[in-house]
Amino acid sequence: MTVVKQYTDLYQQAKGLIDKHSAHILNENREAAYTLLKATGLPSTSCQDYAHTDLHAMFAPDYGLNLNRVEIPVNPYEVFSCDVPNLSTNLYFLVNDSFYSKQGPAKNQEEDIFIGSLIDFAAKYPLIAGKYYNKQAGKRQDGTVAMNTMFAQDGFVLYVPKGKVLEKPVQLINYMVSETDLMVNRRILIILEENTEAKLLVCDHALNDANYLINQVAEIFIAENARFDYYELEENTRKTNKVSSTFLNQKANSNAVVNGVSLTNGVTRNNIFVTFKGEGAENHLSGIVIADGNQKVDNFTNIDHAVPHCHSNELFKYVLNDEAECAFAGRIHVRQGADKTEAYQSNKNLCATDTVKMFTRPELEIYADDVKCSHGATVGQLDQQALFYLRSRGISEQEARLLLMYAFSADVLEMIRLEPLKERLRMLIEKRFKGELSRCRGCAIHGNAPSEC
């Protein structure tokens, strides 16, 4: 049995069960996704965009799927706390791929702002859900996205209606817990209407010794004059693999910051698609990867300048040690007529040992006149002259190497607009450079799990 067939057969056998525990808007998109997955399968390594991530190997194990939505006997608000200094957020949880709705923060936002379950959102705002759900992801001919749409039964929604400003950042904890190997199909939907503002921090935490496979799809719609910050922090176990596809649709004069930090994982593949749909839109996309051991992180980005007068600034940095193997592929597409575009892309990679592997492929396609665009990539080792200079000042070799690696990552962190998060990430990155694999010091997990780092 092929990898894809085991999932399409499961879908056919359990379709009624899947629909029963979901919402109409999710259910009506499943058949098209099933047809696409069955016809195209999963992308293979012969596809240039997936040359360094073997999806078939990732999806081949016999993972369990909680299609019957068996309740996980855990209250994440009781066993998890985030005490990052000055990071005052409204805290929500997805337990595996289900929104935890039994407890939550006190309602201190405007009543018509929705933060919660995708199922509940579809029931409360069926027309809005139908207008946005799967409208970006459904256009992508990718088997992993189709599989997510085929199986997703719940998810997380942030909806900010016209003119509203969400003063307090929202924090979403993706909390993975299972006694057996588990695959989850997690869905995130973000809708910011005209003249709105919001910030979202998404943290991944996997517990226990199970093998996890996370297949995540996030759709983000940013309307005219809206401002949105989206931060992702990956601190899973070495036995957690993840495929994530994030789609951003930006209208005129919108402004977005997207930042991803990968600290601990098994194999991770991130796809990020940004499309400018209105003039004057601006996007700042960045990410940092700290990888050692046998970690693998593969980031693929595509920024589509479909209209004139838009600005994108992209920066990804990797620090690799031991036998880590990572990849970056970034594509900027400036369409015909998208004049006055400003698009900048940079990928810089620091190899701390000669046993790591780094693959980088920056791409720039320009079909318009009067643009300012640049792209480039570098792969190198620590500056030996700088290392010698620090050691000549009485700093040990280990501390000197840490200082140089930390300085290398600093400009990615400067792109973060949430100051408490920026300070916490500085500490986390410093700990990772020291070889410490434990989670954020501000996160405490009680009960049978380790207390805190």
N, C-alpha and C positions, 0 to 999 in steps of 0.2 A: 504494500500500500504506500503510495506517495505521501509526502508531508501534507500537501494541500488536500488530498482526498480524505485523509483522516478527519480534517476539520469540516469539509463540505458534507461528508457523510454524517458527522455528528450534528450539524445544523439541520439537515433533513429529518433526522430522527427526533430532534428535540425542539423543533420550531414552535410547536404549540406551547411548550413549557417556557421557552424564551419569551414569547409574546405575552404570556400570562403575567409574567413578573416585570413588565416594562410599560412603556407608554406608546400611544398610537403613532406619534410622530417618529419614534425610533423604529417601530415595527414596519411602517410603510416604506422604509428605506432598505430593508434587509434583502429583499429578493433581487434588487438590482446589484447590490454588493455581492451577493452569492453568485450571480451570473458572471460578474466581472472576475471574481476570484477563481471560479472554475475555469474560465476561458484563458486568463493570463497567468495564473499561478503567482508564486512569490518571485520577486526579482532575483536573478542569479548573479554570481560573481562575474559572469561574462558580460553583464551590463556595466558599462563604464562607471555609472553613478554608484554602483554597489560592489565595485571591484574588491573592496577590502573588508566587506562584512558578509559572512556566509549566513544568510537568513535561513536557509534550509536546515543547517546545523542547529540554529537557535530554536527553531520551531519543531524539530524532530522529536524531542523527548515526549514521553507520555504524561503531559501535565494534566492535572485536574482542573475543571472549570466549574464554578459554583453557579450553575444555571438555574438551580432550584431556589437560589437565594437563601440558603441555610444561614441563619443568623449567627454571627461570630460572637461568642460570649465574652465580650470585652467592651468596656466603656473607655474610649481613648482619652476622655477628659479626666479620668481618674488615674490612668497609668502613664500619661504623657503630659509634660509641661515644658513650655519654652520660656525661659527667663533671661533672654538676651537683654542686657541693660538698655533702657530707653526705647526698646522696640515694642511700642504699644500697638497691638493689632487686634482685630476681631478674628478669632481662631476657629477654623472649621476642619472637619476630617472627612476624608474618603478612606474607609476601611476596606482594603483591597480595591474593589471597583464600585463600592456602594457608598452613597452619602450617609453619614451618621447623623440622624435627625432627632434622636431622643434627648439630646442636650446640646446647647449651643450658647453663644454669647448673648447677653442682654441686648435687646433691640434698641440701638441708639442711632440708627441711620433713618433716613426718610422712609416712610412706610411703602412708597412705591418703588424703592430700590429692592431688587430681589437678589438674595444670596442663599443658595441652597441646592436642593436636589434637582436633577434634570427631569425626573418624573413629575415632581411637584410643579416645576416651572411649566412643563407641557400642559398640565391640567389647569393651571391658573392663567397662563397666557398662551393658549393654543395657536393663535394667529401669529404671534411674534415668534414662537418656537418653530412654526412651520416656515416662516420667512427666512430664518437663519440656519437652522440645524441642517448639517451636511451640505450646505450650499457651496462651500469652498472644498471641503474634503471629497465630496462626491464627484468633483471634476478631475480628481487625480487618479490616473490609471496605475495604482500601486496596490499590490495584493495585501500588504500589511494594513493599509488604510481600509480596504474593502473588508478584511477580516474583522477589524474593529467595529465597523458599521454593522456587520452581520451578527456579531455577538453582543455588542454593548447593550446593557439593560438599564443602566443608570449613569450618573455622572454629576458634575458640579457646574453650576451656572452662576455667573455674575452679570446682572443686568442693571444698567444705570440709565434711567430715562432722561429725556431731553432736559438740559439745564441743571442737572443735579451734580453735586460735587461730593464724593465720598472722602471725607477728611481723614478718616482713620484707615490705614492700610489693612488689607485683608490677607490673612495667612491661611493657606490650605496645606494641611499635612496629609500626604499620601502614605498611609500607614499599612504596611504589608505584614500580615500575620497569618500563619497557617501551620498545621501539624504535618501536612503532606505537600508535595511539590504542587505548585499552583501557577496557572496562567490567568492574568486579568486583562480585560479590555476596558480601559479607562477612558472616559470621555469628558472633555472640558469645553464649555461654551461661554465666551465672553462677548457681551454686547454693550457698547458705549454709544449712546445716541448723541445728537448734536450738543456742543457746548458742555461737555461733561468731563469729569476727571476722576481717576481711580488708580490705585496701586495694588498689585497682587504679588505675593511671595508664595511660591510653591516649593515645599520641602519633601523630598523622598526619604523615607526611613523604612528599611526592611529588617524584620526581626526573625528570630529562631534560626534553625539550621536548614530550613527547607530551600529547595531550588525554586526560584521565582522567575517568571517571564512576564514582563509588563509590556503591553501593546497599547500605547496612548495616542490619542488624537485630540488636539486642541484647535478650536476655531475661534479667531479673535476678529471682531468687527469694530472698527474705530471710525465713527462718523465725523462730519465736518467740525473743525475746531475742538475736537476732543483730545484729551491728553491721557496717556496710559503708560504705566510702568509694569513690566512683567519680568519677574526674577525667578529662576529655577535653581535649586540647590540639590545635587544628587549625593546622598550619603547612604548608599545601600550596602549590602554585604557583597563579598566577592562571588557569592553564588547567585547573584541577581543579574539577569540580563534584561535589557530594555530597548524597545524600538519606539521612538517618539516622532510624531509628525505634527508640526505647528504651522498653522496658516494664519497670516495677518492680512486683512483687507483695510487699507487706509484711504479715507476720503479727504477732501480738500482741507488744507491747513491743519491737519491732524499731526500729532506729535507722539512718538512712541520710543520707549527704551526697552530693549529686550536683552537680557543678560542670563547666561547659563554658566554654572560652576559645577564641574564634575570632579568629585574628590575620591569617592570610593564606589566601585562597581565591579561587575564581571566583564560583560561585553555591552557596550552602549552604542546605539546608532540614533543620532538626532537629525531630523530633516526640518528645515525652517524655510518657509516660503513667504515672502513679503511682496504684496502687489499694491502699487500706488494707483488709486482710482480717481484722485482729484488733485489739482495743482496746489503747490505750496505745502505738500505733505513732507514730513521729516521722520527718519527712522535711524536710531543708533543701536546697532546690533553688535554684541560682543560676547565673548566667552573665554573661560580659562579652564584648562584641563591639567590636573596633577595626576600622573599615572606612574605606577611602579609595579613590581612583580610581573604578572602576566595580564595586567589590565589592557582592555582595548576600548578606545573611544573614537568613533567615526562621526564627524560633523559634516553635514552637507547643507549648504545654504543656496537659495535662489532669490535674488531681488529683481523684481520686474518693474522697471520704470516705464509705465505705459502711457504717461501723460507728461507734459512739460513742467518745468519749475519745481522739481522735487529734489530732495537731498537725502542721501544715505551715507552712513559712515559705519564701516564694518571692521572689527578688530578681534581676531582670535589668537590666543597664545597657548602653547603647550609646554609643559616641563615634564620630560620623560626620564625614567630611571629603570634600572634592572633590565628586564626583557619586555618592557611595555611596547605595544604596537598600536599606533594611532594613525588617523588620517583626517585630512581636511580637504574639502572641495567646495569652492565658493564661486558662484556664477552671478554676474551682474548683466542684466539684459536691458539695454536702452533702445526702446522701440523707435521706429520711424515717426518723426513728428514730436518726439519728447525732447524738444530743445530746452536749453538752459538747465539741463540736468547736472547735478553735482553728485558724483558717486565715487566713494573711496573704499578700498578694500585692502586689508593687510593681514597676513598670517605669519607669525614668528614662532619659531620652535627652538627649544633649548634641550639638547641631548646630554644628560649627565653621564652616560656611559656609552661605550661603543657597541653595546649589544641591543640597544633599542632600535625600533624601526618607525620612521615617520614618512608618510606619503602626503604630499601636498599638491593641489591642482587649482590655482586661481584662474578664473576665466572672466573675460570682459568682451561682451558683444555690443557694438555700438552701431546703430543704424540712423543716427540723428546728427545734425550739425550743431555747432556752438554749444559744446558740453565741456565740463571739467571732470575728467575721470582718471583714476589710477588704480592699479592693483599690483600686488607683489607678495612674495613669500621668501622667507629665509629659514635655513636649518643650520644650526651650529652648536658648538660647545661653549662652556664657560670661558670668558675672556681671561687668558692666562696672565696677561699684564695686570689686569685689575686684581686678579687673585694674588699675584706676587706683591702688589702694592699694599693690599690689606694685611697680608702676612708680615710684611716688613714693618707694619705698625703694631705688631704684637698680637694680632688676631689669629687664632688657631685656624688651621686649614678648614676644618669642619664648619666653624662659625663663618668664615669668609665665604665658603660656598653657599651657605644658607642666606647670607646677606645679598649675594649677587642674584640668587634665584628669586628672592623676595622682591628685589628691585626690578627684576625682569617682569614681574606680574603686576606691578603697581598701576600702570596706566589703564589696564582693564578695569580694575576696581574703581578708578576715578570716574568711569562712565556711569557708575551707580548713583542714583539720585536720592536713595534712602540711606541717610547718614548712619543710623545705628546698624543697619545691615552691612554697610561698607566696613565699619570697624570690626564687626564680628567676623566677616570673611577674611579680613587681614589676619586675625588670630588663627582661624581655621587653616588657612593656607600655610602659615608659619608652622603649625603643628604637623601638617602633612609633609612639609619639607624635612621635618625631623623624623619622619617615618612613623608617626603616630596615626593609627587607623581609627581611633574612636570618634564618636560623633561630637557635634558641637557641644561645648561646655555648657551652653545655656539650655540644652535639651536634657531632661531627666525622664527616664523610663523606669517605672517602678514595677514591683511584682517579681516575676521570675527572671526578667531581663536584667542586664547590667544596669546599675543605678545611673551613674553619669561619669563622663570622662574627667 
